[in-house]
Amino acid sequence: MDIQKILQKLNISSLNDMQIATGEAISKAWQDVVVLSPTGSGKTLAYLLPTLEKINPQLPKVQMTVIVPGRELALQSANVVNNMGCGIRAMALYGGRPTMDEHRNLRKVLPHVVFATPGRMNDHLDKGNILPDDIIILVIDEFDKCLAMGFHDEMRKLTENLIHVRQRVLLSATDADSIPHFVNLRHGVRVNFLNEEEQVPERVKVFTVQSPEKDKLSTLKRLLCELQNQSSIVFLNYRDSVERTDLFLRNEGFVTSALHGGMEQKLREDAIFKFSNGSSYILVATDLASRGLDIPDIDNIIHYHLPLGSDEYIHRVGRTARWQAKGQTFFILAPEETLPDYIEADTEEHVIPEQLSSPPHPRMATVYIGKGKADKISKGDIVGFLCKKGGLQMSDIGRVDLKDRYAYAAVAFDKLSQVIRMTKGEKIKGIKTIVEPVR
């Protein structure tokens, strides 16, 4: 593989020290490797570059499986591989949709690498959809979560099935007290870039915001009005709290995205794409959003509810200041609340100004287009369609995300109605399609 060409495609200028050290450790023979590095430091690319070099692209079988704790991380990681353009095919496998549909896609795509949640991977192995004998590399991303009690039995079953694995790579942003014996790690290498004295990067400023009332919604609204078009994640601990807070903010004039584990997959994808392409500046979410979202430009992390523990805090704050960027995190405290003991950073009290602007409208809006890769549609086809049929200029179009059966595209917010009106009933590459706004 041409590493420099891949980095260029991914708009990355160079690898950092952790990525270089991880690459050297994984590339050296077939030894097992444990990688510990802060959230946002680029662990996905760190393990992908050296492991993909060990895959035979001429062999149309699953040769590497990457186990992840959730579907968002599975989808995002598979997209990274497919965007590399290195001849290695990848697929994401996860619950919430029929296994049979995935099996049909497996036979069609013939992936070399699959990114899967533990239960779904076991399901495919049990049904013979993926053959364990072909898998030579096992990666466990965010192993602290994958090896926790909720996944314990599934991970035991999985690792016992994969008896021909020649290399295991485990990655996490937090150190684990111990790794279960059934993972069967041989003597290998530990790449540790965690700074035990630094809970979160110094690039993150930590603020407290005092709420005069137990119900913090009014304070949250005022803080978001102050932050305006900065990208912010608001973390809450419960699904119903996410829905209540999201509804309140929408009624107050904010354009938001909401994310929690009880939502249908389509709605979860809608929320992530809206937030990542700038169609909403605010993501209201449970800790589901604290892992697996690789969105580089998140400015603020807002803790509406206090994190349940130190690990949850680290993963939340790890969504901002990714790579070498800077970020801010705000704790909204009710009258009886104080910061937990595990918050080690120096904090500063933030006072929200009295005079505030109205909630901002985002620059972009997201449209859903009902055709994708399986229809032989490319990103260029979508851009051309939006310009020719939707009356847009290139400058009116932002990020385009192409899936097998559909696509998302960011378009200028003030051109949304025009696009929906002008593309109604129109064809893309001779195929009639649906174009509708993602709310």
VEXDREN-2710 file (C-alpha; in Angstrom, 1 decimal):
% VEXDREN-2710
k/r/px/py/pz
1/MET/0.0/0.0/0.0
2/ASP/1.1/3.5/-0.7
3/ILE/0.8/5.1/2.7
4/GLN/1.5/8.7/1.5
5/LYS/-1.2/8.4/-1.1
6/ILE/-3.7/7.1/1.5
7/LEU/-2.9/9.9/3.9
8/GLN/-3.4/12.4/1.0
9/LYS/-6.8/10.9/0.3
10/LEU/-7.8/11.2/3.9
11/ASN/-6.5/14.8/4.1
12/ILE/-3.9/13.9/6.7
13/SER/-0.5/15.6/6.4
14/SER/1.5/13.1/8.6
15/LEU/1.3/10.4/11.3
16/ASN/1.8/11.3/14.9
17/ASP/4.2/9.6/17.3
18/MET/1.6/7.1/18.6
19/GLN/0.6/6.1/15.1
20/ILE/4.2/5.5/14.1
21/ALA/4.9/3.5/17.2
22/THR/1.7/1.4/16.8
23/GLY/2.5/0.8/13.1
24/GLU/6.0/-0.4/14.0
25/ALA/4.7/-2.7/16.7
26/ILE/2.0/-4.3/14.6
27/SER/4.1/-4.6/11.5
28/LYS/6.8/-6.5/13.4
29/ALA/6.2/-10.2/12.9
30/TRP/2.8/-11.5/14.1
31/GLN/3.1/-10.4/17.8
32/ASP/0.1/-9.3/19.8
33/VAL/-0.2/-5.6/20.6
34/VAL/-2.1/-3.5/23.2
35/VAL/-2.4/0.2/22.3
36/LEU/-3.3/2.7/25.0
37/SER/-3.8/6.3/23.8
38/PRO/-6.1/9.2/24.5
39/THR/-9.4/9.6/22.7
40/GLY/-9.0/11.6/19.5
41/SER/-5.3/10.7/19.0
42/GLY/-6.0/8.7/15.8
43/LYS/-6.0/5.1/17.0
44/THR/-8.2/3.9/14.1
45/LEU/-5.7/4.9/11.4
46/ALA/-2.9/3.7/13.7
47/TYR/-4.0/0.1/13.6
48/LEU/-5.6/0.1/10.1
49/LEU/-2.5/1.0/8.1
50/PRO/-0.2/-1.8/9.4
51/THR/-2.9/-4.5/9.6
52/LEU/-4.4/-3.9/6.1
53/GLU/-0.9/-4.5/4.7
54/LYS/-1.1/-8.1/6.0
55/ILE/-4.4/-8.7/4.1
56/ASN/-4.3/-10.5/0.8
57/PRO/-6.6/-8.4/-1.5
58/GLN/-6.7/-11.3/-4.1
59/LEU/-8.3/-13.6/-1.5
60/PRO/-12.1/-12.8/-1.4
61/LYS/-12.6/-13.9/2.2
62/VAL/-12.9/-12.2/5.6
63/GLN/-9.3/-12.2/6.9
64/MET/-9.6/-9.6/9.7
65/THR/-12.4/-8.8/12.1
66/VAL/-12.5/-5.7/14.2
67/ILE/-14.8/-6.0/17.2
68/VAL/-16.4/-2.7/18.3
69/PRO/-18.9/-1.8/21.1
70/GLY/-21.5/-0.1/18.9
71/ARG/-22.8/0.3/15.3
72/GLU/-21.7/3.9/14.9
73/LEU/-18.0/3.0/15.4
74/ALA/-18.5/0.0/13.0
75/LEU/-20.0/2.1/10.3
76/GLN/-17.4/4.9/10.7
77/SER/-14.4/2.6/10.7
78/ALA/-15.6/0.7/7.6
79/ASN/-16.0/4.0/5.8
80/VAL/-12.4/4.9/6.6
81/VAL/-11.2/1.7/4.9
82/ASN/-13.4/2.1/1.9
83/ASN/-12.3/5.7/1.5
84/MET/-8.7/4.7/1.5
85/GLY/-9.0/3.3/-2.0
86/CYS/-6.3/0.7/-1.2
87/GLY/-8.1/-2.3/-2.8
88/ILE/-9.3/-3.7/0.6
89/ARG/-13.1/-4.1/0.9
90/ALA/-14.8/-3.5/4.3
91/MET/-18.3/-4.0/5.8
92/ALA/-20.0/-3.0/9.0
93/LEU/-22.1/-5.7/10.8
94/TYR/-24.4/-4.8/13.7
95/GLY/-27.7/-5.5/15.3
96/GLY/-31.0/-3.8/14.6
97/ARG/-31.4/-5.2/11.1
98/PRO/-31.9/-8.8/9.7
99/THR/-28.8/-11.0/9.6
100/MET/-30.1/-12.3/6.3
101/ASP/-29.8/-8.9/4.7
102/GLU/-26.2/-8.7/5.9
103/HIS/-25.5/-12.2/4.6
104/ARG/-26.7/-11.2/1.1
105/ASN/-24.4/-8.1/1.2
106/LEU/-21.5/-10.3/2.4
107/ARG/-21.9/-12.5/-0.6
108/LYS/-22.1/-9.5/-2.9
109/VAL/-19.3/-7.3/-1.4
110/LEU/-16.9/-10.2/-0.4
111/PRO/-15.2/-8.0/2.2
112/HIS/-11.7/-8.6/3.4
113/VAL/-12.4/-6.9/6.7
114/VAL/-15.5/-6.7/8.8
115/PHE/-16.2/-4.3/11.7
116/ALA/-18.7/-5.9/14.0
117/THR/-20.4/-5.8/17.3
118/PRO/-19.7/-9.0/19.4
119/GLY/-23.2/-10.5/19.2
120/ARG/-23.6/-9.9/15.5
121/MET/-20.2/-11.4/14.7
122/ASN/-21.1/-14.5/16.7
123/ASP/-24.4/-14.7/14.7
124/HIS/-22.6/-14.8/11.4
125/LEU/-20.0/-17.3/12.6
126/ASP/-22.8/-19.6/13.9
127/LYS/-24.6/-19.5/10.6
128/GLY/-21.5/-20.1/8.6
129/ASN/-21.8/-16.7/6.8
130/ILE/-18.2/-16.0/7.8
131/LEU/-15.7/-18.8/8.2
132/PRO/-13.5/-18.6/11.4
133/ASP/-10.6/-20.5/9.7
134/ASP/-10.0/-17.6/7.3
135/ILE/-9.6/-14.9/10.0
136/ILE/-5.9/-14.3/10.9
137/ILE/-6.2/-10.9/12.6
138/LEU/-8.5/-10.0/15.5
139/VAL/-8.7/-6.3/16.6
140/ILE/-10.7/-5.3/19.6
141/ASP/-11.3/-1.6/19.5
142/GLU/-12.3/0.1/22.8
143/PHE/-11.5/-3.2/24.5
144/ASP/-12.4/-1.7/27.9
145/LYS/-16.0/-1.5/26.7
146/CYS/-16.0/-4.7/24.6
147/LEU/-14.6/-6.8/27.5
148/ALA/-17.0/-5.3/30.1
149/MET/-19.6/-7.5/31.8
150/GLY/-22.3/-6.8/29.2
151/PHE/-20.2/-8.3/26.4
152/HIS/-18.3/-10.9/28.5
153/ASP/-20.1/-14.1/27.4
154/GLU/-20.2/-13.0/23.8
155/MET/-16.5/-12.1/23.7
156/ARG/-15.6/-15.4/25.3
157/LYS/-17.5/-17.3/22.7
158/LEU/-16.1/-15.2/19.9
159/THR/-12.4/-15.6/20.9
160/GLU/-12.8/-19.3/21.4
161/ASN/-14.2/-19.7/17.9
162/LEU/-11.4/-17.7/16.3
163/ILE/-8.7/-20.4/16.8
164/HIS/-6.6/-19.6/13.7
165/VAL/-6.0/-15.9/14.6
166/ARG/-2.2/-15.1/14.3
167/GLN/-2.3/-11.6/15.7
168/ARG/-4.5/-9.8/18.2
169/VAL/-4.6/-6.0/18.6
170/LEU/-6.4/-4.4/21.5
171/LEU/-7.0/-0.6/21.7
172/SER/-8.4/1.7/24.3
173/ALA/-8.4/5.3/25.6
174/THR/-8.4/4.1/29.2
175/ASP/-6.3/1.3/30.8
176/ALA/-8.1/-1.8/32.0
177/ASP/-7.3/-3.4/35.4
178/SER/-6.9/-6.8/33.6
179/ILE/-7.6/-8.5/30.3
180/PRO/-9.7/-11.7/30.6
181/HIS/-7.6/-14.9/30.0
182/PHE/-9.9/-16.1/27.2
183/VAL/-8.6/-13.3/24.9
184/ASN/-5.5/-15.5/24.9
185/LEU/-3.0/-12.7/24.5
186/ARG/0.5/-14.1/23.9
187/HIS/3.6/-12.2/25.0
188/GLY/3.5/-9.1/22.9
189/VAL/4.0/-5.4/22.9
190/ARG/2.3/-2.6/24.9
191/VAL/2.2/0.8/23.2
192/ASN/1.2/3.2/26.0
193/PHE/0.7/6.9/25.2
194/LEU/-1.6/7.6/28.2
195/ASN/-0.4/10.2/30.5
196/GLU/-1.4/9.1/34.0
197/GLU/-1.1/12.6/35.3
198/GLU/-3.2/14.1/32.5
199/GLN/-6.9/13.0/32.6
200/VAL/-7.9/15.2/29.6
201/PRO/-5.6/17.1/27.2
202/GLU/-4.3/20.5/28.3
203/ARG/-5.9/21.7/25.1
204/VAL/-9.3/21.4/26.7
205/LYS/-10.4/24.2/29.0
206/VAL/-12.8/23.1/31.8
207/PHE/-15.6/25.4/33.0
208/THR/-18.4/25.2/35.5
209/VAL/-21.7/27.0/34.8
210/GLN/-24.1/27.6/37.8
211/SER/-27.8/27.0/37.1
212/PRO/-30.1/28.9/39.5
213/GLU/-32.7/26.2/39.2
214/LYS/-32.6/22.4/39.5
215/ASP/-34.1/22.2/36.0
216/LYS/-31.1/23.3/33.9
217/LEU/-32.9/23.8/30.6
218/SER/-33.0/27.6/30.8
219/THR/-29.3/27.8/31.6
220/LEU/-28.5/25.4/28.8
221/LYS/-30.5/27.5/26.4
222/ARG/-28.6/30.6/27.4
223/LEU/-25.2/28.9/27.1
224/LEU/-26.0/27.6/23.6
225/CYS/-27.2/31.1/22.6
226/GLU/-23.8/32.4/23.7
227/LEU/-21.9/29.7/21.9
228/GLN/-23.9/30.5/18.7
229/ASN/-22.6/28.5/15.7
230/GLN/-19.9/26.6/17.6
231/SER/-20.4/22.8/17.3
232/SER/-21.5/21.4/20.7
233/ILE/-22.5/18.0/22.2
234/VAL/-24.9/18.1/25.1
235/PHE/-24.5/14.9/27.2
236/LEU/-27.3/13.5/29.3
237/ASN/-27.5/10.1/31.1
238/TYR/-31.0/8.9/30.1
239/ARG/-32.9/8.5/26.8
240/ASP/-36.1/10.2/27.9
241/SER/-33.9/13.2/29.1
242/VAL/-32.4/13.4/25.7
243/GLU/-35.8/13.5/24.1
244/ARG/-37.1/16.1/26.5
245/THR/-34.1/18.4/26.1
246/ASP/-34.0/18.1/22.4
247/LEU/-37.7/19.0/22.1
248/PHE/-37.2/22.0/24.4
249/LEU/-34.3/23.3/22.3
250/ARG/-36.2/22.8/19.0
251/ASN/-39.2/24.7/20.5
252/GLU/-36.9/27.5/21.5
253/GLY/-35.7/27.8/17.8
254/PHE/-32.5/25.7/17.8
255/VAL/-31.8/23.3/15.0
256/THR/-30.6/20.1/16.8
257/SER/-29.7/16.5/16.3
258/ALA/-30.6/13.8/18.9
259/LEU/-29.0/10.5/19.6
260/HIS/-29.6/7.6/22.0
261/GLY/-29.7/3.8/21.9
262/GLY/-33.5/3.5/21.7
263/MET/-33.7/5.2/18.3
264/GLU/-34.1/3.4/15.0
265/GLN/-30.9/3.0/13.0
266/LYS/-32.1/5.3/10.2
267/LEU/-32.8/8.1/12.7
268/ARG/-29.4/7.6/14.4
269/GLU/-27.7/8.0/11.0
270/ASP/-29.8/11.1/10.2
271/ALA/-28.7/12.7/13.4
272/ILE/-25.0/11.9/13.0
273/PHE/-24.9/13.1/9.4
274/LYS/-26.7/16.4/10.2
275/PHE/-24.3/17.1/13.0
276/SER/-21.1/16.1/11.1
277/ASN/-21.9/18.1/8.0
278/GLY/-22.9/21.3/9.8
279/SER/-26.7/21.1/9.3
280/SER/-27.1/21.3/13.1
281/TYR/-24.6/22.8/15.5
282/ILE/-26.0/20.9/18.5
283/LEU/-26.1/17.1/19.2
284/VAL/-28.2/16.1/22.3
285/ALA/-27.1/12.6/23.3
286/THR/-26.5/9.9/25.8
287/ASP/-23.0/8.5/26.3
288/LEU/-23.7/6.5/23.1
289/ALA/-22.1/9.6/21.4
290/SER/-19.0/9.4/23.6
291/ARG/-17.5/6.6/21.6
292/GLY/-17.1/6.0/17.9
293/LEU/-17.9/9.6/16.7
294/ASP/-14.8/10.7/14.7
295/ILE/-15.9/14.3/14.0
296/PRO/-12.8/16.4/14.1
297/ASP/-14.3/19.9/14.7
298/ILE/-16.4/19.6/17.8
299/ASP/-15.8/22.8/19.8
300/ASN/-17.7/22.2/23.1
301/ILE/-18.7/19.3/25.3
302/ILE/-21.6/20.2/27.7
303/HIS/-22.4/18.0/30.7
304/TYR/-26.1/18.6/31.4
305/HIS/-25.9/15.5/33.6
306/LEU/-22.7/14.7/35.4
307/PRO/-20.7/11.8/33.9
308/LEU/-21.3/8.5/35.8
309/GLY/-17.6/8.0/36.3
310/SER/-14.0/8.9/35.3
311/ASP/-14.0/6.7/32.2
312/GLU/-17.3/8.2/31.0
313/TYR/-15.9/11.7/31.6
314/ILE/-12.7/10.9/29.6
315/HIS/-14.6/9.5/26.7
316/ARG/-17.1/12.4/26.6
317/VAL/-14.3/15.1/26.6
318/GLY/-12.4/13.0/24.1
319/ARG/-14.9/14.1/21.4
320/THR/-13.4/17.6/21.4
321/ALA/-9.7/18.7/20.9
322/ARG/-9.1/15.8/18.5
323/TRP/-5.7/15.4/17.1
324/GLN/-4.1/18.8/18.0
325/ALA/-7.2/21.0/18.1
326/LYS/-8.4/22.9/21.1
327/GLY/-11.8/22.5/22.9
328/GLN/-13.9/23.4/25.9
329/THR/-16.1/21.5/28.3
330/PHE/-18.8/22.9/30.5
331/PHE/-20.4/21.4/33.6
332/ILE/-23.9/22.8/34.2
333/LEU/-24.4/22.5/38.0
334/ALA/-27.7/22.8/39.8
335/PRO/-27.8/24.5/43.2
336/GLU/-27.1/21.3/45.1
337/GLU/-24.5/19.9/42.7
338/THR/-20.8/19.9/43.0
339/LEU/-18.1/18.5/40.7
340/PRO/-17.2/14.8/41.3
341/ASP/-13.9/14.0/42.9
342/TYR/-12.6/12.3/39.8
343/ILE/-12.5/15.7/37.9
344/GLU/-8.8/16.5/38.2
345/ALA/-8.5/19.4/35.9
346/ASP/-8.3/23.0/36.9
347/THR/-11.7/24.6/36.4
348/GLU/-12.9/28.1/35.9
349/GLU/-16.4/29.5/36.6
350/HIS/-18.1/30.7/33.4
351/VAL/-20.7/33.5/33.7
352/ILE/-23.1/33.7/30.8
353/PRO/-23.6/37.3/29.5
354/GLU/-27.0/39.0/30.1
355/GLN/-27.4/40.1/26.5
356/LEU/-27.6/37.2/24.1
357/SER/-28.3/36.6/20.4
358/SER/-31.1/34.5/19.2
359/PRO/-30.5/30.8/18.4
360/PRO/-28.4/30.6/15.1
361/HIS/-29.6/29.0/11.9
362/PRO/-27.0/26.5/10.5
363/ARG/-25.4/27.3/7.2
364/MET/-26.3/23.9/5.8
365/ALA/-29.3/21.6/5.6
366/THR/-29.3/17.9/4.9
367/VAL/-31.2/16.2/2.1
368/TYR/-31.8/12.4/1.7
369/ILE/-31.5/11.0/-1.8
370/GLY/-33.0/7.6/-2.4
371/LYS/-30.3/6.2/-4.6
372/GLY/-26.7/5.0/-3.8
373/LYS/-23.7/2.9/-4.8
374/ALA/-25.9/-0.2/-5.6
375/ASP/-27.6/2.0/-8.3
376/LYS/-24.1/2.8/-9.8
377/ILE/-24.4/6.4/-8.4
378/SER/-21.2/8.3/-7.5
379/LYS/-20.7/11.4/-5.4
380/GLY/-20.0/13.3/-8.7
381/ASP/-23.4/12.1/-10.0
382/ILE/-25.1/13.5/-6.9
383/VAL/-23.3/16.9/-7.1
384/GLY/-24.1/17.1/-10.8
385/PHE/-27.8/16.2/-10.1
386/LEU/-28.1/18.9/-7.4
387/CYS/-26.5/21.5/-9.7
388/LYS/-28.4/20.6/-12.9
389/LYS/-31.8/19.7/-11.5
390/GLY/-31.7/21.5/-8.1
391/GLY/-30.4/24.8/-9.4
392/LEU/-27.4/24.9/-7.0
393/GLN/-23.9/26.2/-7.5
394/MET/-20.9/24.1/-6.3
395/SER/-20.5/26.5/-3.4
396/ASP/-24.0/25.6/-2.2
397/ILE/-23.1/21.9/-1.7
398/GLY/-21.2/20.6/1.3
399/ARG/-20.4/17.1/2.4
400/VAL/-21.9/14.1/0.4
401/ASP/-22.1/10.7/2.1
402/LEU/-22.9/7.8/-0.2
403/LYS/-24.4/4.6/1.0
404/ASP/-25.4/1.4/-0.8
405/ARG/-29.0/2.3/-1.3
406/TYR/-29.2/6.0/-0.5
407/ALA/-27.1/9.2/0.1
408/TYR/-27.0/12.3/2.2
409/ALA/-25.9/15.6/0.9
410/ALA/-25.5/19.0/2.7
411/VAL/-26.9/21.9/0.8
412/ALA/-27.1/25.6/1.6
413/PHE/-29.8/26.2/4.3
414/ASP/-31.5/29.0/2.3
415/LYS/-31.7/26.8/-0.8
416/LEU/-33.3/23.8/0.8
417/SER/-36.9/24.6/-0.3
418/GLN/-35.7/25.3/-3.8
419/VAL/-33.8/21.9/-4.0
420/ILE/-36.8/19.9/-2.8
421/ARG/-39.2/21.7/-5.2
422/MET/-37.0/21.6/-8.3
423/THR/-35.9/17.9/-7.9
424/LYS/-39.4/16.5/-7.3
425/GLY/-40.0/13.7/-9.8
426/GLU/-36.6/14.2/-11.5
427/LYS/-34.1/11.4/-12.4
428/ILE/-30.5/10.9/-11.5
429/LYS/-28.6/9.0/-14.3
430/GLY/-31.9/8.1/-15.8
431/ILE/-33.4/6.7/-12.6
432/LYS/-36.3/8.4/-10.8
433/THR/-35.4/9.1/-7.2
434/ILE/-36.8/10.6/-4.0
435/VAL/-35.2/13.8/-2.5
436/GLU/-36.5/14.9/0.9
437/PRO/-35.2/17.0/3.8
438/VAL/-33.7/15.4/6.9
439/ARG/-35.4/17.1/9.8
END
